[in-house]
Amino acid sequence: MEVKKEEIRGLIDDCVLGKEFAWKEFIGRFHRLITGTVAHYVPSLEVSDTVQLVYLRLTHNDYQLLRRFKGESPPAFIIYLSEIAKNVSLSQTRVLRKKDYREGIGLDETIEILDERIQPEDQYFVLEEQDEILRQMERLDENSREILLLRLQNYKFKDIAEILGEPLGTVLARAKRAKEKLKKIVQDEIKSQEKEID
């Protein structure tokens, strides 16, 4: 079912009002997104605890962070929520002093999945590459960034189409364009670094 903007706005407002059923629905709807985001930045053994920290941050000071979101767009809220989860995760990572340890979640052909086939000595370089790609995604326009962000959280294209309220064909075309933009940004950055070396 398509996620309508009034549903998101209503859910946020009900959470802010302290309605218990709304908070349970909020967790049910966004737990996967929050967990997926957290998993990019903290060790696997710390994911569960960090997710709980995200929820505490969201409820802190009478749902202050939820009150700050004034929009209605589901994609905009997903990006907003992902940024919160990211910031909490980075803070937790600094506390743990394990900045270079992250789990990889696939972004089609752009971000590799870490598995047993990758030798330990190669993992550092793969993780560095993934981290750079995540940084470069910040330079994309919102439309491109939202669709790659959803793919990064392992949402299927069918699910993304429902979230965005767009036909599957449109979503597939947008995803292709977004990946091409990201690829160009990364390639331009590499060329720029090579020129500096020369």
Secondary structure, DSSP 8 states (H G I E B T S, - for coil): ----HHHHHHHHHHHHTT-HHHHHHHHHHHHHHHHHHHTTTS-GGGHHHHHHHHHHHHHHHHHHHHHH-----HHHHHHHHHHHHHHHHHHHHHHHT-TT------BTTTB----TTS-HHHHHHHHHHHHHHHHHHTTS-HHHHHHHHHHHTT--HHHHHHHHT--HHHHHHHHHHHHHHHHHHHHHHHHHHHHHH-
